[in-house]
Amino acid sequence: MHPEVKELLRKSKMRLTAPRLAVLDVLEHEGKHRDAEFIAAAARRRLKLSRQAVYDNLNALVAAGIIRRIEPAGRPALYETRVGDNHHHLICRRCYATVDIDCAVGHAPCLQPSEDHGFVIDEAEVVYWGLCPTCQQNS
């Protein structure tokens, strides 16, 4: 497990249960940006647990800031372990490959609206959509 994830777990004071560790292991070793169904199936191959236990742990890990949930329009939510920075995502319109991309500005929020309506804005979500190199070649 990445040292940053271990540190976040320690700081969160969450119990290190087998289901929680199975979910984190999937995210660490079977690719970033996986949906809950993929994570549930992969975690269940590691450990006997219910689908609900996987969903409960995903929600608890998101709430604790240990993992991040991204919700691309028209797609299932995706989960990743890269948290605590201001990065965005590139998503292929055809195959839905998802890639991290660092923010050009570097600090949050990276965009300012023309009117804030009294809100104190601390984050802007940016998703870039297009075709990945593989889908471009297969067009």
C-alpha positions in Angstrom: 0.0 0.0 0.0 1.3 3.5 -0.9 2.7 5.4 2.1 0.3 8.3 1.6 -2.7 5.9 1.9 -1.2 4.3 5.1 -0.7 7.8 6.6 -4.3 8.8 5.7 -5.6 5.6 7.4 -3.6 6.3 10.5 -4.8 9.9 10.7 -8.4 9.0 10.1 -8.3 6.6 13.1 -10.4 4.2 11.0 -10.1 0.5 12.0 -8.0 -1.5 9.6 -10.6 -4.2 8.8 -10.1 -7.0 6.3 -12.9 -5.7 4.0 -11.5 -2.1 4.1 -8.0 -3.4 3.2 -9.4 -5.6 0.4 -11.1 -2.6 -1.1 -7.9 -0.5 -0.9 -5.8 -3.4 -2.3 -8.1 -3.5 -5.4 -7.7 0.3 -5.9 -3.9 0.1 -5.5 -3.2 -3.0 -7.6 -6.0 -3.4 -10.2 -5.9 0.1 -11.7 -7.2 3.5 -10.8 -10.6 4.8 -11.7 -12.6 1.7 -11.1 -16.3 1.6 -10.6 -18.0 0.1 -7.5 -19.1 -3.1 -9.3 -15.5 -3.8 -10.5 -14.2 -3.1 -7.0 -16.8 -5.4 -5.4 -16.1 -8.3 -7.7 -12.3 -8.0 -7.3 -12.5 -7.5 -3.5 -14.8 -10.6 -3.2 -12.2 -12.7 -5.0 -9.8 -11.7 -2.1 -12.2 -12.1 0.7 -15.7 -13.4 1.4 -17.8 -10.3 1.9 -21.0 -8.9 0.7 -21.5 -6.3 -2.0 -23.0 -4.0 0.6 -19.9 -4.3 2.7 -17.8 -3.1 -0.3 -20.2 -0.2 -0.9 -20.2 0.7 2.8 -16.4 0.7 2.9 -16.1 2.8 -0.3 -18.4 5.4 1.3 -16.5 5.4 4.6 -13.2 5.7 2.8 -14.5 8.6 0.7 -15.9 10.4 3.8 -12.5 10.0 5.5 -10.7 11.5 2.5 -8.7 8.3 1.9 -10.1 7.7 -1.5 -11.8 10.0 -4.0 -15.1 9.4 -5.9 -15.4 11.1 -9.3 -18.7 11.2 -11.1 -18.3 11.7 -14.8 -21.6 12.7 -16.5 -23.5 9.7 -17.8 -21.1 7.1 -16.2 -21.0 5.2 -13.0 -18.9 6.8 -10.2 -15.2 5.9 -10.2 -12.9 5.6 -7.3 -9.2 6.4 -6.9 -6.6 6.7 -4.2 -5.1 9.9 -5.5 -6.4 12.5 -3.0 -5.2 15.7 -1.4 -4.1 17.4 -4.6 -5.8 19.5 -7.3 -5.9 17.1 -10.3 -8.4 16.5 -13.0 -9.3 13.8 -15.4 -9.2 13.0 -19.2 -12.0 10.6 -20.2 -12.3 8.9 -23.6 -15.8 9.2 -25.0 -15.7 5.8 -26.7 -13.9 3.4 -24.3 -14.1 5.5 -21.1 -10.4 5.2 -20.3 -9.7 7.7 -17.5 -6.4 9.4 -16.9 -5.2 11.8 -14.2 -4.0 15.2 -15.4 -2.4 17.7 -13.1 -4.1 21.1 -12.8 -2.5 23.8 -14.9 -3.1 26.3 -12.1 -2.0 24.0 -9.3 -4.2 25.4 -6.6 -7.9 25.0 -5.8 -10.1 26.3 -7.1 -8.6 26.3 -10.6 -11.5 28.1 -12.1 -13.4 31.2 -10.9 -17.0 31.7 -11.9 -18.2 35.0 -13.2 -20.4 35.3 -10.2 -20.1 33.5 -6.9 -23.5 34.4 -5.5 -22.0 34.7 -2.0 -20.5 31.2 -2.0 -17.0 30.6 -0.7 -15.7 28.4 -3.5 -13.0 25.8 -2.6 -13.1 23.4 -5.5 -13.9 23.3 -9.2 -14.3 20.0 -11.0 -12.8 19.7 -14.4 -13.3 16.8 -16.7 -11.8 16.8 -20.2 -13.6 14.6 -22.7 -12.1 13.3 -26.0 -10.8 10.2 -27.8 -7.8 8.3 -26.4 -5.0 7.4 -28.8 -6.2 3.8 -29.2 -9.8 4.9 -30.1 -8.4 7.5 -32.5 -6.4 4.7 -34.3 -9.5 2.5 -34.4 -11.8 5.2 -35.9 
